Amino acid sequence: MGKRFKVLVTVVMITLLMNPAAFGWGNPPPGKWEKVAQTPPGAKIIVYTKDGAKQRYDFVMLDDDVLRCANSYSRDIRIERGEIDKVIAVKAGKYAKHGALWGAVGGAAVMEGMALKWGDIDGIVGYVMLACVGAALGAGGGFLAGAAIGAPGETIYISKEKALAEAN
């Protein structure tokens, strides 16, 4: 079994190394607007323009010629497509929520496991209290970890010029 497993791992690694696009994690090809068009209205985005400006907006919609957004004062902003270098979807909040949820579940499970191993806990109230403490600690850690993982966001558009500049 060990020899077959090594052969399988070797074949998979060679296949992945021969196809560098397998490591792309879904970044859009330069100059394509499909991911921006699929963005739900109200989603937080960061727009980099060719003049070097970087602004945070709420996505409204994508027209043929302009990207429509709303600023923090709900004012309608229109940016021509040709003026945009890069658009990033902000994901920190989403990842933080998921991290908090899974951290709470994991923290409660770990504390309950430790309580069962210790065996010195008095009654069901003791187990519930330990589970609550574990859930709180896990939720806090999961929230911070999720926010850190999602902090860079996801590039949903990049111009060809910006992609070439970042590659060099």
C-alpha positions as CSV (number, residue, x, y, z in Angstrom):
1,M,0.0,0.0,0.0
2,G,2.8,2.4,0.8
3,K,4.4,2.1,-2.6
4,R,1.1,2.7,-4.4
5,F,0.5,5.8,-2.3
6,K,3.9,7.2,-3.1
7,V,3.3,6.6,-6.8
8,L,-0.1,8.3,-6.6
9,V,1.4,11.4,-4.8
10,T,4.2,11.6,-7.3
11,V,1.8,11.6,-10.2
12,V,-0.5,14.2,-8.7
13,M,2.5,16.5,-7.9
14,I,3.8,16.2,-11.4
15,T,0.4,16.9,-12.9
16,L,0.0,20.0,-10.7
17,L,3.5,21.3,-11.5
18,M,2.9,20.9,-15.2
19,N,-0.2,23.1,-15.0
20,P,0.6,26.4,-13.2
21,A,-3.0,27.6,-13.7
22,A,-4.1,25.0,-11.1
23,F,-2.5,27.3,-8.4
24,G,-4.4,30.4,-9.6
25,W,-7.2,30.2,-7.0
26,G,-9.7,31.7,-9.4
27,N,-8.2,35.1,-10.0
28,P,-9.7,36.6,-13.2
29,P,-7.7,36.9,-16.4
30,P,-6.5,40.5,-16.9
31,G,-9.1,42.8,-18.5
32,K,-12.2,40.6,-17.8
33,W,-15.2,42.1,-15.9
34,E,-17.2,38.9,-15.3
35,K,-16.4,38.7,-11.6
36,V,-17.3,42.3,-11.1
37,A,-20.7,41.8,-12.8
38,Q,-21.4,38.8,-10.5
39,T,-20.8,40.8,-7.4
40,P,-24.0,41.3,-5.3
41,P,-25.3,44.8,-4.9
42,G,-24.1,46.3,-1.6
43,A,-20.9,44.3,-1.4
44,K,-17.8,46.2,-0.2
45,I,-15.2,46.8,-2.8
46,I,-11.9,48.7,-3.1
47,V,-11.3,50.5,-6.5
48,Y,-7.8,51.5,-7.6
49,T,-7.9,54.0,-10.5
50,K,-5.1,54.8,-13.0
51,D,-4.3,58.1,-11.2
52,G,-3.2,56.1,-8.1
53,A,-6.3,56.7,-6.0
54,K,-7.7,53.9,-3.8
55,Q,-11.3,54.2,-2.6
56,R,-13.6,52.0,-0.6
57,Y,-17.2,51.7,-2.0
58,D,-20.4,49.7,-1.9
59,F,-21.0,48.0,-5.3
60,V,-24.2,49.0,-7.1
61,M,-23.9,47.7,-10.6
62,L,-21.7,47.5,-13.7
63,D,-22.9,49.2,-16.9
64,D,-21.4,48.9,-20.3
65,D,-19.2,51.9,-19.8
66,V,-19.1,52.6,-16.0
67,L,-18.9,51.0,-12.6
68,R,-21.6,52.4,-10.4
69,C,-20.8,52.5,-6.6
70,A,-22.0,54.2,-3.5
71,N,-19.6,55.9,-1.1
72,S,-20.0,55.9,2.7
73,Y,-22.6,58.7,2.4
74,S,-24.7,56.7,0.0
75,R,-23.8,59.1,-2.8
76,D,-23.8,57.6,-6.3
77,I,-20.3,57.3,-7.8
78,R,-19.7,56.5,-11.4
79,I,-16.2,55.5,-12.6
80,E,-15.5,54.9,-16.2
81,R,-14.1,51.4,-16.9
82,G,-11.1,52.7,-18.7
83,E,-10.0,54.6,-15.6
84,I,-10.0,51.5,-13.3
85,D,-6.8,49.6,-12.7
86,K,-8.0,47.1,-10.1
87,V,-11.1,46.1,-8.1
88,I,-10.9,44.1,-4.9
89,A,-13.9,42.5,-3.1
90,V,-13.5,43.0,0.6
91,K,-13.8,39.6,2.3
92,A,-12.5,40.2,5.9
93,G,-16.0,40.4,7.4
94,K,-17.2,37.2,5.7
95,Y,-14.2,35.3,6.8
96,A,-14.3,36.7,10.3
97,K,-18.0,35.6,10.8
98,H,-17.2,32.1,9.5
99,G,-14.1,31.9,11.7
100,A,-16.0,33.0,14.8
101,L,-18.7,30.4,14.1
102,W,-16.3,27.5,13.5
103,G,-14.0,28.7,16.3
104,A,-16.9,28.6,18.8
105,V,-17.9,25.1,17.8
106,G,-14.4,23.9,18.0
107,G,-13.7,25.7,21.3
108,A,-16.8,24.2,22.9
109,A,-15.9,20.7,21.6
110,V,-12.3,21.0,22.9
111,M,-13.4,22.2,26.3
112,E,-16.0,19.4,26.6
113,G,-13.4,16.9,25.6
114,M,-11.0,18.2,28.2
115,A,-13.8,18.1,30.8
116,L,-14.6,14.5,30.1
117,K,-10.9,13.6,30.4
118,W,-10.6,15.5,33.7
119,G,-13.7,14.0,35.2
120,D,-13.8,16.4,38.2
121,I,-16.6,18.6,36.9
122,D,-19.7,18.8,39.1
123,G,-23.0,18.2,37.2
124,I,-24.3,19.4,34.0
125,V,-23.9,23.1,34.9
126,G,-20.1,22.6,35.1
127,Y,-20.0,21.1,31.6
128,V,-22.2,23.8,30.2
129,M,-20.1,26.5,31.7
130,L,-16.9,25.0,30.3
131,A,-18.5,24.7,26.9
132,C,-19.5,28.4,27.0
133,V,-16.0,29.4,28.0
134,G,-14.5,27.3,25.2
135,A,-17.0,28.6,22.7
136,A,-16.2,32.2,23.7
137,L,-12.5,31.7,23.4
138,G,-12.8,29.8,20.2
139,A,-15.1,32.4,18.7
140,G,-12.7,35.2,19.5
141,G,-9.7,33.4,18.1
142,G,-11.7,32.3,15.0
143,F,-12.9,35.9,14.4
144,L,-9.3,37.2,14.5
145,A,-8.0,34.4,12.3
146,G,-10.8,34.8,9.8
147,A,-10.3,38.5,9.6
148,A,-6.6,38.1,9.1
149,I,-7.1,35.5,6.3
150,G,-9.7,37.6,4.5
151,A,-7.9,40.9,4.9
152,P,-6.3,41.1,1.5
153,G,-9.6,40.5,-0.2
154,E,-10.2,38.9,-3.6
155,T,-9.1,40.6,-6.8
156,I,-12.2,40.6,-9.0
157,Y,-10.8,42.8,-11.8
158,I,-7.3,43.8,-12.9
159,S,-6.3,45.7,-16.0
160,K,-3.8,44.2,-18.4
161,E,-1.4,47.1,-17.7
162,K,-1.6,46.7,-13.9
163,A,-1.2,42.9,-14.2
164,L,2.0,43.4,-16.2
165,A,3.3,46.0,-13.7
166,E,2.6,43.7,-10.7
167,A,4.3,40.8,-12.5
168,N,7.5,42.7,-13.0
